[in-house]
Amino acid sequence: METDRVDIDWTENLTVGALRKRLDESYPILSIVKAQFTISVNRKAADDRELIRTGDEIAILPPISGG
């Protein structure tokens, strides 16, 4: 399934790591490539401890290579 938007049930104090877990549960294929994508919050790469707040923009970024 390809989509540009996914709705996730919101809970207060949701971290990037908790979001990653929910995505893994909903889209098992992501667990295969999890080390190959980055989650950004408000256009900045985020680690799993970062809190997501109401109104934050979340994006899943594919691997980027360059030289």
A tleap script that builds the chain and sets N, CA, C and O, in Angstrom:
source leaprc.protein.ff14SB
mol = sequence {
  NMET GLU THR ASP ARG VAL ASP ILE ASP TRP
  THR GLU ASN LEU THR VAL GLY ALA LEU ARG
  LYS ARG LEU ASP GLU SER TYR PRO ILE LEU
  SER ILE VAL LYS ALA GLN PHE THR ILE SER
  VAL ASN ARG LYS ALA ALA ASP ASP ARG GLU
  LEU ILE ARG THR GLY ASP GLU ILE ALA ILE
  LEU PRO PRO ILE SER GLY CGLY
}
set mol.1.N position { 0.839 -1.173 0.000 }
set mol.1.CA position { 0.000 0.000 0.000 }
set mol.1.C position { 0.886 1.239 0.000 }
set mol.1.O position { 1.739 1.403 0.873 }
set mol.2.N position { 0.682 2.092 -0.965 }
set mol.2.CA position { 1.455 3.328 -1.049 }
set mol.2.C position { 0.551 4.488 -0.687 }
set mol.2.O position { -0.568 4.596 -1.190 }
set mol.3.N position { 1.030 5.345 0.177 }
set mol.3.CA position { 0.233 6.493 0.601 }
set mol.3.C position { 1.169 7.618 1.006 }
set mol.3.O position { 2.322 7.382 1.365 }
set mol.4.N position { 0.673 8.822 0.948 }
set mol.4.CA position { 1.486 9.951 1.389 }
set mol.4.C position { 1.039 10.446 2.760 }
set mol.4.O position { 1.570 11.429 3.276 }
set mol.5.N position { 0.047 9.751 3.354 }
set mol.5.CA position { -0.442 10.155 4.666 }
set mol.5.C position { -0.937 8.931 5.428 }
set mol.5.O position { -1.596 8.059 4.862 }
set mol.6.N position { -0.612 8.877 6.715 }
set mol.6.CA position { -1.074 7.804 7.590 }
set mol.6.C position { -1.571 8.459 8.866 }
set mol.6.O position { -0.893 9.315 9.435 }
set mol.7.N position { -2.750 8.059 9.316 }
set mol.7.CA position { -3.279 8.573 10.574 }
set mol.7.C position { -2.928 7.606 11.695 }
set mol.7.O position { -3.133 6.399 11.568 }
set mol.8.N position { -2.398 8.136 12.791 }
set mol.8.CA position { -1.998 7.359 13.962 }
set mol.8.C position { -2.793 7.873 15.161 }
set mol.8.O position { -2.928 9.083 15.347 }
set mol.9.N position { -3.322 6.950 15.977 }
set mol.9.CA position { -3.989 7.382 17.202 }
set mol.9.C position { -2.983 8.119 18.076 }
set mol.9.O position { -1.893 7.616 18.349 }
set mol.10.N position { -3.357 9.294 18.504 }
set mol.10.CA position { -2.462 10.167 19.252 }
set mol.10.C position { -2.576 9.918 20.746 }
set mol.10.O position { -3.674 9.732 21.271 }
set mol.11.N position { -1.461 9.915 21.416 }
set mol.11.CA position { -1.434 9.932 22.877 }
set mol.11.C position { -0.437 11.000 23.292 }
set mol.11.O position { 0.547 11.252 22.595 }
set mol.12.N position { -0.694 11.615 24.413 }
set mol.12.CA position { 0.255 12.609 24.918 }
set mol.12.C position { 1.594 11.929 25.179 }
set mol.12.O position { 1.645 10.740 25.493 }
set mol.13.N position { 2.658 12.679 25.048 }
set mol.13.CA position { 4.011 12.189 25.297 }
set mol.13.C position { 4.411 11.055 24.359 }
set mol.13.O position { 5.174 10.168 24.743 }
set mol.14.N position { 3.903 11.081 23.141 }
set mol.14.CA position { 4.323 10.111 22.131 }
set mol.14.C position { 5.742 10.460 21.699 }
set mol.14.O position { 6.023 11.599 21.325 }
set mol.15.N position { 6.620 9.488 21.751 }
set mol.15.CA position { 7.993 9.709 21.312 }
set mol.15.C position { 8.157 9.200 19.884 }
set mol.15.O position { 7.309 8.467 19.373 }
set mol.16.N position { 9.239 9.591 19.257 }
set mol.16.CA position { 9.559 9.091 17.923 }
set mol.16.C position { 9.702 7.572 17.971 }
set mol.16.O position { 9.261 6.886 17.049 }
set mol.17.N position { 10.308 7.035 19.026 }
set mol.17.CA position { 10.459 5.586 19.166 }
set mol.17.C position { 9.117 4.877 19.251 }
set mol.17.O position { 8.938 3.816 18.654 }
set mol.18.N position { 8.158 5.460 19.998 }
set mol.18.CA position { 6.822 4.874 20.098 }
set mol.18.C position { 6.103 4.945 18.757 }
set mol.18.O position { 5.388 4.016 18.381 }
set mol.19.N position { 6.293 6.041 18.042 }
set mol.19.CA position { 5.718 6.152 16.702 }
set mol.19.C position { 6.302 5.088 15.786 }
set mol.19.O position { 5.570 4.437 15.040 }
set mol.20.N position { 7.619 4.908 15.839 }
set mol.20.CA position { 8.286 3.891 15.013 }
set mol.20.C position { 7.704 2.499 15.316 }
set mol.20.O position { 7.489 1.703 14.401 }
set mol.21.N position { 7.453 2.210 16.597 }
set mol.21.CA position { 6.885 0.918 16.983 }
set mol.21.C position { 5.474 0.751 16.412 }
set mol.21.O position { 5.133 -0.309 15.888 }
set mol.22.N position { 4.665 1.796 16.516 }
set mol.22.CA position { 3.309 1.729 15.965 }
set mol.22.C position { 3.337 1.512 14.453 }
set mol.22.O position { 2.545 0.737 13.916 }
set mol.23.N position { 4.245 2.196 13.777 }
set mol.23.CA position { 4.360 2.009 12.329 }
set mol.23.C position { 4.805 0.588 11.998 }
set mol.23.O position { 4.302 -0.015 11.050 }
set mol.24.N position { 5.741 0.054 12.771 }
set mol.24.CA position { 6.188 -1.335 12.564 }
set mol.24.C position { 5.030 -2.314 12.719 }
set mol.24.O position { 4.917 -3.276 11.960 }
set mol.25.N position { 4.162 -2.062 13.716 }
set mol.25.CA position { 3.018 -2.939 13.952 }
set mol.25.C position { 1.998 -2.841 12.823 }
set mol.25.O position { 1.404 -3.847 12.433 }
set mol.26.N position { 1.792 -1.638 12.298 }
set mol.26.CA position { 0.805 -1.430 11.234 }
set mol.26.C position { 1.341 -1.808 9.851 }
set mol.26.O position { 0.584 -2.231 8.977 }
set mol.27.N position { 2.645 -1.652 9.666 }
set mol.27.CA position { 3.288 -1.907 8.371 }
set mol.27.C position { 4.532 -2.760 8.603 }
set mol.27.O position { 5.641 -2.230 8.659 }
set mol.28.N position { 4.358 -4.079 8.739 }
set mol.28.CA position { 5.482 -4.960 9.080 }
set mol.28.C position { 6.690 -4.837 8.138 }
set mol.28.O position { 7.818 -5.101 8.555 }
set mol.29.N position { 6.477 -4.452 6.915 }
set mol.29.CA position { 7.605 -4.302 5.981 }
set mol.29.C position { 8.617 -3.281 6.501 }
set mol.29.O position { 9.805 -3.377 6.193 }
set mol.30.N position { 8.159 -2.308 7.284 }
set mol.30.CA position { 9.075 -1.295 7.814 }
set mol.30.C position { 10.115 -1.876 8.757 }
set mol.30.O position { 11.227 -1.357 8.846 }
set mol.31.N position { 9.770 -2.946 9.463 }
set mol.31.CA position { 10.745 -3.537 10.384 }
set mol.31.C position { 11.942 -4.106 9.627 }
set mol.31.O position { 13.032 -4.230 10.186 }
set mol.32.N position { 11.743 -4.446 8.376 }
set mol.32.CA position { 12.842 -4.973 7.558 }
set mol.32.C position { 13.804 -3.855 7.168 }
set mol.32.O position { 15.012 -4.074 7.089 }
set mol.33.N position { 13.276 -2.673 6.929 }
set mol.33.CA position { 14.109 -1.570 6.444 }
set mol.33.C position { 14.309 -0.464 7.482 }
set mol.33.O position { 14.794 0.615 7.141 }
set mol.34.N position { 13.944 -0.714 8.740 }
set mol.34.CA position { 13.948 0.355 9.752 }
set mol.34.C position { 15.293 1.067 9.881 }
set mol.34.O position { 15.324 2.270 10.142 }
set mol.35.N position { 16.373 0.370 9.710 }
set mol.35.CA position { 17.682 1.018 9.828 }
set mol.35.C position { 17.973 1.896 8.617 }
set mol.35.O position { 18.944 2.653 8.607 }
set mol.36.N position { 17.128 1.789 7.603 }
set mol.36.CA position { 17.394 2.511 6.368 }
set mol.36.C position { 16.546 3.764 6.195 }
set mol.36.O position { 16.679 4.446 5.179 }
set mol.37.N position { 15.679 4.092 7.149 }
set mol.37.CA position { 14.921 5.331 7.022 }
set mol.37.C position { 15.037 6.157 8.292 }
set mol.37.O position { 15.357 5.650 9.368 }
set mol.38.N position { 14.767 7.441 8.130 }
set mol.38.CA position { 14.857 8.389 9.231 }
set mol.38.C position { 13.482 9.002 9.445 }
set mol.38.O position { 12.742 9.223 8.487 }
set mol.39.N position { 13.144 9.273 10.683 }
set mol.39.CA position { 11.928 10.004 10.989 }
set mol.39.C position { 12.345 11.424 11.343 }
set mol.39.O position { 13.230 11.645 12.169 }
set mol.40.N position { 11.685 12.379 10.699 }
set mol.40.CA position { 11.977 13.769 11.025 }
set mol.40.C position { 10.777 14.397 11.725 }
set mol.40.O position { 9.628 14.025 11.484 }
set mol.41.N position { 11.071 15.355 12.596 }
set mol.41.CA position { 10.051 16.130 13.286 }
set mol.41.C position { 10.331 17.589 12.956 }
set mol.41.O position { 11.407 18.116 13.240 }
set mol.42.N position { 9.353 18.217 12.361 }
set mol.42.CA position { 9.492 19.625 11.956 }
set mol.42.C position { 10.737 19.850 11.101 }
set mol.42.O position { 11.493 20.804 11.283 }
set mol.43.N position { 10.913 18.922 10.157 }
set mol.43.CA position { 11.976 19.011 9.136 }
set mol.43.C position { 13.393 18.854 9.676 }
set mol.43.O position { 14.358 19.295 9.052 }
set mol.44.N position { 13.508 18.216 10.850 }
set mol.44.CA position { 14.824 17.914 11.417 }
set mol.44.C position { 14.843 16.448 11.822 }
set mol.44.O position { 13.887 15.952 12.417 }
set mol.45.N position { 15.936 15.751 11.498 }
set mol.45.CA position { 16.066 14.344 11.885 }
set mol.45.C position { 15.923 14.227 13.397 }
set mol.45.O position { 16.482 15.028 14.146 }
set mol.46.N position { 15.165 13.217 13.840 }
set mol.46.CA position { 14.882 13.059 15.268 }
set mol.46.C position { 15.333 11.694 15.752 }
set mol.46.O position { 15.255 10.710 15.016 }
set mol.47.N position { 15.808 11.635 16.997 }
set mol.47.CA position { 16.130 10.329 17.569 }
set mol.47.C position { 14.890 9.794 18.286 }
set mol.47.O position { 13.906 10.513 18.459 }
set mol.48.N position { 14.944 8.542 18.697 }
set mol.48.CA position { 13.772 7.863 19.240 }
set mol.48.C position { 13.271 8.447 20.559 }
set mol.48.O position { 12.141 8.163 20.957 }
set mol.49.N position { 14.071 9.248 21.241 }
set mol.49.CA position { 13.661 9.823 22.532 }
set mol.49.C position { 12.894 11.132 22.390 }
set mol.49.O position { 12.284 11.602 23.350 }
set mol.50.N position { 12.922 11.717 21.206 }
set mol.50.CA position { 12.282 13.022 21.012 }
set mol.50.C position { 10.767 12.925 21.130 }
set mol.50.O position { 10.148 12.019 20.572 }
set mol.51.N position { 10.174 13.868 21.862 }
set mol.51.CA position { 8.721 13.931 22.013 }
set mol.51.C position { 8.096 14.577 20.786 }
set mol.51.O position { 8.641 15.516 20.205 }
set mol.52.N position { 6.946 14.052 20.411 }
set mol.52.CA position { 6.164 14.623 19.317 }
set mol.52.C position { 5.011 15.381 19.956 }
set mol.52.O position { 4.280 14.837 20.783 }
set mol.53.N position { 4.856 16.631 19.569 }
set mol.53.CA position { 3.817 17.472 20.151 }
set mol.53.C position { 2.712 17.738 19.132 }
set mol.53.O position { 2.918 17.600 17.926 }
set mol.54.N position { 1.559 18.115 19.625 }
set mol.54.CA position { 0.445 18.465 18.758 }
set mol.54.C position { 0.892 19.526 17.756 }
set mol.54.O position { 1.489 20.534 18.135 }
set mol.55.N position { 0.605 19.297 16.497 }
set mol.55.CA position { 0.955 20.257 15.457 }
set mol.55.C position { 2.305 20.015 14.810 }
set mol.55.O position { 2.624 20.657 13.809 }
set mol.56.N position { 3.111 19.102 15.354 }
set mol.56.CA position { 4.404 18.801 14.733 }
set mol.56.C position { 4.200 18.138 13.373 }
set mol.56.O position { 3.254 17.378 13.173 }
set mol.57.N position { 5.090 18.436 12.458 }
set mol.57.CA position { 5.092 17.795 11.148 }
set mol.57.C position { 6.047 16.600 11.215 }
set mol.57.O position { 7.218 16.754 11.562 }
set mol.58.N position { 5.543 15.416 10.885 }
set mol.58.CA position { 6.334 14.195 10.920 }
set mol.58.C position { 6.527 13.707 9.505 }
set mol.58.O position { 5.591 13.729 8.706 }
set mol.59.N position { 7.737 13.264 9.183 }
set mol.59.CA position { 8.013 12.696 7.865 }
set mol.59.C position { 8.912 11.485 8.006 }
set mol.59.O position { 9.785 11.440 8.874 }
set mol.60.N position { 8.691 10.502 7.144 }
set mol.60.CA position { 9.569 9.342 7.059 }
set mol.60.C position { 10.406 9.532 5.817 }
set mol.60.O position { 9.886 9.610 4.704 }
set mol.61.N position { 11.706 9.605 6.019 }
set mol.61.CA position { 12.626 9.884 4.920 }
set mol.61.C position { 13.335 8.618 4.473 }
set mol.61.O position { 13.852 7.873 5.306 }
set mol.62.N position { 13.366 8.366 3.183 }
set mol.62.CA position { 14.057 7.197 2.665 }
set mol.62.C position { 15.574 7.382 2.802 }
set mol.62.O position { 16.049 8.482 3.081 }
set mol.63.N position { 16.318 6.306 2.606 }
set mol.63.CA position { 17.779 6.424 2.658 }
set mol.63.C position { 18.271 7.429 1.628 }
set mol.63.O position { 17.751 7.505 0.515 }
set mol.64.N position { 19.266 8.187 2.010 }
set mol.64.CA position { 19.850 9.177 1.102 }
set mol.64.C position { 21.316 8.841 0.941 }
set mol.64.O position { 22.039 8.650 1.919 }
set mol.65.N position { 21.741 8.772 -0.298 }
set mol.65.CA position { 23.155 8.489 -0.530 }
set mol.65.C position { 23.730 9.617 -1.364 }
set mol.65.O position { 23.007 10.352 -2.037 }
set mol.66.N position { 24.987 9.733 -1.308 }
set mol.66.CA position { 25.636 10.779 -2.072 }
set mol.66.C position { 27.132 10.608 -1.991 }
set mol.66.O position { 27.632 9.651 -1.402 }
set mol.67.N position { 27.802 11.493 -2.555 }
set mol.67.CA position { 29.237 11.358 -2.542 }
set mol.67.C position { 29.949 12.653 -2.525 }
set mol.67.O position { 31.180 12.680 -2.513 }
savepdb mol mol.pdb
quit
